[in-house]
Amino acid sequence: MSGAARQVRVIYAGEVQGVGFRYTARGIANGLGVAGGVENLSDGSVRLVAEGPEAVLERLLLQIRISRVGGHIANEQIEWGEPAGLAGFYCR
């Protein structure tokens, strides 16, 4: 990966649990080579944390939006920050 590394944290709201959202997001992230993870939250939303070059992370977010599960997203809360050195990609 080239470019300065960043971290993005996204809370996805809508009907995002029980539709394969986490597995779709993990597949896209793994295909792009970013680190981080995705997990269901108790309020019915899903949290994504990913690290990599900003352009790659932007592509990750776009690919999630246009994927088969993207239509289940009602709202996204996106926060950008500095990377924490995550490795691999977890799905909880």
C-alpha positions as a printed Julia matrix, in Angstrom:
92×3 Matrix{Float64}:
   0.0     0.0    0.0
   1.29    3.42  -0.81
   0.38    6.82   0.63
  -0.01    8.03   4.18
  -1.91    5.63   6.41
  -5.13    6.77   8.06
  -7.83    5.22  10.17
 -11.54    5.51   9.47
 -14.29    4.61  11.93
 -17.83    4.28  10.62
 -21.09    3.53  12.38
 -23.65    2.2    9.91
 -27.3     2.49  10.92
 -30.35    1.01   9.23
 -31.22   -2.63   8.64
 -27.56   -3.6    8.65
 -27.67   -6.65  10.92
 -28.79  -10.04   9.65
 -28.21   -9.2    5.97
 -24.56  -10.29   5.55
 -23.24   -6.76   6.06
 -20.19   -7.72   8.16
 -19.12  -10.52   5.81
 -19.54   -8.3    2.75
 -17.51   -5.53   4.39
 -14.8    -8.0    5.42
 -14.58   -9.4    1.9
 -14.21   -5.93   0.4
 -11.63   -4.93   3.02
  -9.6    -8.09   2.49
  -9.69   -7.53  -1.27
  -8.3    -4.03  -0.79
  -5.68   -5.12   1.74
  -6.79   -2.9    4.62
  -6.57   -3.84   8.31
  -9.25   -3.44  10.96
 -12.57   -5.04  11.68
 -16.32   -4.92  11.65
 -18.78   -5.78  14.42
 -22.46   -5.67  15.33
 -23.42   -3.24  18.1
 -26.21   -3.81  20.62
 -28.32   -0.94  19.22
 -28.65   -2.66  15.83
 -25.9    -0.7   14.09
 -22.57   -1.95  12.76
 -19.13   -0.44  13.5
 -16.32   -0.59  10.94
 -12.72    0.34  11.79
 -10.21    0.26   8.96
  -6.65    1.38   8.39
  -4.71    1.98   5.21
  -3.99    4.7    2.67
  -6.81    7.28   2.64
  -7.6     6.69  -1.05
  -7.98    2.95  -0.4
 -10.21    3.61   2.61
 -12.38    5.92   0.48
 -12.67    3.1   -2.04
 -13.64    0.7    0.76
 -16.46    2.99   1.9
 -17.69    3.46  -1.68
 -17.62   -0.26  -2.42
 -19.63   -0.98   0.73
 -22.2     1.66  -0.31
 -22.64    0.18  -3.79
 -22.52   -3.48  -2.68
 -25.6    -5.67  -2.32
 -25.91   -4.62   1.33
 -25.48   -0.91   0.68
 -29.22   -0.43   0.26
 -29.68   -1.38   3.92
 -27.65    1.64   5.1
 -29.85    4.47   6.39
 -27.04    6.56   7.88
 -23.24    6.64   8.21
 -21.26    8.42  10.91
 -17.68    8.7    9.64
 -14.65    9.76  11.7
 -11.1     9.99  10.34
  -8.02    9.7   12.52
  -4.48    8.44  12.88
  -3.78    4.71  12.46
  -3.2     2.54  15.51
  -1.2    -0.18  13.74
  -4.01   -2.72  13.34
  -3.23   -6.03  11.61
  -5.6    -8.46   9.92
  -9.35   -7.92   9.68
 -11.73   -9.25  12.33
 -15.46   -9.87  12.07
 -17.48  -10.03  15.31
